[in-house]
Amino acid sequence: DAVILALGGGSWSRLGSDGAWAPMLAEKGVDVAPLRPANCGFHADWSAHFQERYAGEPLKSVAACIRETASADIGANAPLRRGEIMLTRDGLEGGLAYALSSDLRQALDQTGEAVLAIDLLPDRDAAWVAGQVMHPRGAKSLSSHLRSRLNLHGAKAGLLRECLGRDDYADPARLAAAIKRLPVRLTGMRPMDEAISTAGGVRPRALDERLMLLALPGVFCAGEMLDWDAPTGGYLLTACFAGGRAAAKGALAWLN
């Protein structure tokens, strides 16, 4: 009389959530968007030295936003998200990357690359950073100068060297600007089976207000089957639980 489908997305195939339902529903006339990775890691072309030295290192207390290209101009007031990023051998992942994954995926689809602008010192304004970078350093090396004046060292300093050309690194003004908006070029997404969740699924227009499929009266859908880009963590779980309750209420209303 009524069926509720809560079959998950496609990112946990080892536990059965493999998205095999998608073509089955599509064959029955249900409008289904292709499943894509969400809340996942991204590829970057790190040098061998950077991979060996910094893979597995976290970038703590940073902020980031999306920029169109590595050369695009981003103002100091561009909106930023704060969080942490984990550097990996193939690129990066972590809460901040997950939060921006939808926009990064869209940029990759449109241009084949995405550029993440990272503020390495979000608690300091650009003027302060520029002043510290340009402070006379005497006989100190530039890396020692950045460590002593800005407390910039470890993975943050390594990423700065990795992503900034030699000429820009040697230019104090350009170096200071990069500390506040370091362009990190991303070339792709990690495989869907490594993602925390997936985008895509049953499109909203394929459902009525009770979460019943218009093409299959009496069949309801809930959870990650629906086409929505959920933030990770408790938000994703809470929304899936709430969607399950809504689908159950819809099924009861249908039966009555």
N, C-alpha and C positions, 0 to 999 in steps of 0.2 A: 504493500500500500504506500509506503514511503521509504526512501533510502537516503541516508546521509553518508556522503563520501568525505573522508578525512585522510587522504592518502599521502599527504606530504608533498614536498618539492622533488628535486632530483639530486640532492647533494649528499645523501646518506645511503648509497646503494648497498653497502655492506650490511645495513640494517633493514633493507627492504624498501627504502624510500628512493626509488630509482627513476621516477617519472614515467614509468611504462604506461600509466593511465592516459597520458596526454594524447597520443595518436588514437587511442580507443575512443575517447570522447570526441575528438575531431572528426572521426569517421561517422559519428552520429549527429553531426551538424553543430557541435558546440564550438564557439569561437575561442580558441586556445592560443595564447601567445607563446612562442618558443621559450623553453626554460633556459635561463642564463645564470652564471655565477653571481652571487651577491654576498656582501660581507666576506670578502676573500682577499688573498694576497695578490700582488702585482709584480710583473717582471721589470727588471731594469738591467741594463748592460754594464754591470760593474767590471772593473779591472780585476785581474787575478790577485793583485796585491790587496785590493780592498776586500775582496771575498775572503781571503785568508785571514786578514787582520780583524775584520769587523762583523762578519756573519754571526748572527746570534746576539749582537749587542743592541740594547734598546736606546732609542732617542727619547729621553724623558723631558717633560715640561716643554714641549714645542707646540707650535700652532701651524696651520696650513690652510691653503685655499687652492682652487683650481685656476690655472691660467691657460689661455688658448694655445700659445706656443712658447718655446723657451725664450724667444726674443720679445715677446709681448710685454708691453709696459703695464705694470700693476702699481697702482697708487698705494701710498702708505696706509690709506684708510680702507683698503679692500677688506671685506668681512673674512674673518678667520675662525676656524674651529680649533680648540685646544685639545690636547691629549698626548698619547704616546704612540710611537712607531717602533716596530721591531725590524732591524735590518736582517735580511736573509742572504744566502748565497746567490739567489736568483733575483732578488729585488727587495720588497718590503711588505710588511703586513702589520696587523695590530689595530687597536681600537680606532685610531684616527683615520687610518686607511679605510677601515670598514665604514665609518661614518660618511666618507666621501665617495664610496664605491660606485654609487649610482651615477654621479656626475663623471667620474673617471671612466666608467664603462661607456657612457654616451660619447665622451671625447674620443675614446679609442675606436668606436664604431664610425665616427664621422671622419677622422683624420688618420687613423692608424697609430696614433700615439696620444699620450696624455702627459701634461706637465703639472707636477705638484709643486707649488711654491711654499717652502717651509721657512717659518720664522724660528730661527734657532734660539733666540733670546726674547720671547714674547713679553717678559716682564720689564724689558728695557725699551725705551723709545729710540727711534732712528737717530735723533740728534745725539743722545748719550753714546750710542754705539759708535757713531762716526767720530765723536770726540776722543773716545778711548782708542780707536784704531789709529787715529792720526797723532796721538800723543807720542812725543819723541821716545824711541826705544833704545837709543844708544847702541851698545854692542850686542844686545839681545837678538836672537833669531826671531823671525816673525811668529813662529809657532809659540815660542816662549813668551813673546809679547802678548799674544792673544790669550794665553793661559793666565798670565799674571794680571792683565788689565780687565779682561772680560770673563774670566773663568771658563774659557772656551777650550775644551780639550777632549780627548777620547774620541768616541764615535761622532760627536758633533763636528769636531775639528777635522776628522777623517773624511766625513761626507762633504764638508766645505772644500777640501782639496780635491776630492774626487769629481765634483760637479762643476767646479770653477776652473776656467782656463788659466794657464800660467800668467798671461798678461793681466787678466782681471784680478788674479790673486795678488799680484805685485802692485796693483793700483789701489791706494788706500780708500778712495771714494767708492770705487766699484766693489771692493772687498766689504766695506761697511754695508753697502746696499744689499749685497748677497747674503750677509748674515741675517738680515731682516726679511729677505725674500729670495731664498736659494732655489733656483729652478732644478727640479729633479725629473728627468725624462723617464716616463714609463712606457713600455713597449707592448704590454699585453696583460691578460689576467691569468691567474692560476686556474688549473682545471676545475670544472664544476664539482667533481667529487671531493675536492679539498675545501670547498666553500662551506661556511657555516649555514648558509641558506641560499635560496634561489629566487630570482625574479622571474617574471613570466607566469603562465598558467591560465586559468579560466578568466577571461576578461570580464570586467564589471557589466558590460553591455549584454553579456550572455546570461545574466542572472536577473531575477526580479528582486524586490525589496526584502523578500524572505530568504534570499540566497538559494532560490530554486532555479534550476536550469530551464530556460525558456524552451529549449529544444527537447527537453525530457521532463515533462511534468511529473512531479512526485519525487524527483531526484534533486538533492540539495548538496552543496559543497561548502567546505569550511577549511580554515587553516591555510597552510602554505600552498595549497592547490590554487588559491586565488592569485590573480596578477597584481601583486603589490610589493613594493620594495621595503621590507621591514627593517628597522634598526635592530641590531643584534642584542642579545642578552634578555633581560626580563621583559623588555618591550615586545619582543617577538613572541615569547611564550604567552604573555598576557593577551596579546591580540589574537593569537590562535585559540586560546581558551574562550575569549569573548565571542569570536566567530563561531565556535562550536555551539555555544549557548544560543546564539542568534539563529543558527541553522536548525537547532532542535526546536526552538519556539516556532520557526517557520513550518517545520514538519508537523508539529501538533496542530497548528492552525489549518494546514492543508488537510489533515485527517478529519478535523472537525467540520 
